[in-house]
Amino acid sequence: MLLLAAVCAGIALTLSPLTRAEPLAAVTVAGKGVLTICRNWALFRTCKPYDKIALPPRIAVGDNLVLTFGSNPKDYLFHVVEIRPKGEGCVLLTEESKGHEDRERIEVARCEPAAE
């Protein structure tokens, strides 16, 4: 039984780097993104997505993106602290995200690593 557990643990450690992509320093973006803004209330958290957000063609960690969106235009400052690959796209996270993709974020359907 211990041997089986050790083998399973070894397989999990071997697959971990393959299944978890490393964060990117910069990306080139094609198309628009979906901004999700979350608010914490006393007992719960709510998140609202805003689609068709115009993004610059190149985004890097540390960038401050000034986003204007909505039918009653709103300006929003999004400071990029992490870029994670996700399928053919990527997820941009802020400090507000605290490393979680289910919090404040921008999802981009198509992006590629940018040349440094």
HUPE-V866518 format. One record per pair of residues at least 4 apart in sequence whose ideal C-beta (glycine too) atoms are under 7 Angstrom apart, sorted by the first residue. I is the first residue (numbers start at 1). GAP is how many residues later the second one is. If there is no record, write none. Layout:
i=I gap=GAP
i=I gap=GAP
This chain:
i=1 gap=4
i=2 gap=4
i=3 gap=4
i=4 gap=4
i=5 gap=4
i=6 gap=4
i=7 gap=4
i=8 gap=4
i=9 gap=4
i=10 gap=4
i=11 gap=4
i=12 gap=4
i=15 gap=4
i=16 gap=4
i=21 gap=63
i=21 gap=64
i=23 gap=59
i=23 gap=60
i=23 gap=61
i=24 gap=59
i=24 gap=61
i=24 gap=66
i=24 gap=89
i=25 gap=35
i=25 gap=36
i=25 gap=91
i=26 gap=32
i=26 gap=33
i=26 gap=34
i=26 gap=88
i=27 gap=32
i=27 gap=56
i=27 gap=63
i=27 gap=84
i=27 gap=85
i=27 gap=86
i=27 gap=87
i=28 gap=29
i=28 gap=30
i=28 gap=83
i=28 gap=84
i=28 gap=86
i=29 gap=26
i=29 gap=28
i=29 gap=30
i=29 gap=79
i=29 gap=82
i=30 gap=80
i=30 gap=81
i=31 gap=78
i=31 gap=79
i=32 gap=20
i=32 gap=21
i=32 gap=22
i=32 gap=23
i=33 gap=20
i=33 gap=22
i=33 gap=73
i=33 gap=74
i=33 gap=75
i=34 gap=15
i=34 gap=17
i=34 gap=19
i=34 gap=72
i=34 gap=73
i=35 gap=15
i=35 gap=18
i=35 gap=32
i=35 gap=34
i=35 gap=71
i=36 gap=11
i=36 gap=13
i=36 gap=68
i=36 gap=69
i=37 gap=10
i=37 gap=11
i=37 gap=67
i=38 gap=7
i=38 gap=8
i=38 gap=9
i=38 gap=65
i=38 gap=66
i=39 gap=6
i=39 gap=7
i=40 gap=5
i=41 gap=4
i=41 gap=5
i=50 gap=19
i=50 gap=20
i=53 gap=14
i=53 gap=16
i=53 gap=53
i=55 gap=4
i=55 gap=53
i=58 gap=56
i=59 gap=4
i=59 gap=6
i=59 gap=21
i=59 gap=33
i=61 gap=19
i=61 gap=20
i=61 gap=21
i=61 gap=22
i=62 gap=18
i=63 gap=17
i=64 gap=13
i=64 gap=15
i=65 gap=13
i=65 gap=15
i=66 gap=9
i=66 gap=11
i=67 gap=9
i=67 gap=11
i=68 gap=5
i=68 gap=7
i=69 gap=5
i=70 gap=4
i=78 gap=16
i=78 gap=28
i=79 gap=15
i=79 gap=16
i=80 gap=12
i=80 gap=14
i=81 gap=12
i=81 gap=13
i=81 gap=14
i=82 gap=11
i=83 gap=7
i=83 gap=9
i=84 gap=6
i=84 gap=7
i=84 gap=9
i=85 gap=5
i=86 gap=4
i=86 gap=5
i=88 gap=21
i=88 gap=22
i=89 gap=18
i=89 gap=19
i=89 gap=20
i=89 gap=21
i=89 gap=22
i=90 gap=18
i=90 gap=21
i=91 gap=10
i=91 gap=14
i=91 gap=16
i=92 gap=13
i=92 gap=14
i=93 gap=4
i=93 gap=6
i=93 gap=12
i=94 gap=10
i=96 gap=7
i=96 gap=8
i=97 gap=6
i=97 gap=7
i=97 gap=8
i=98 gap=5
i=101 gap=4
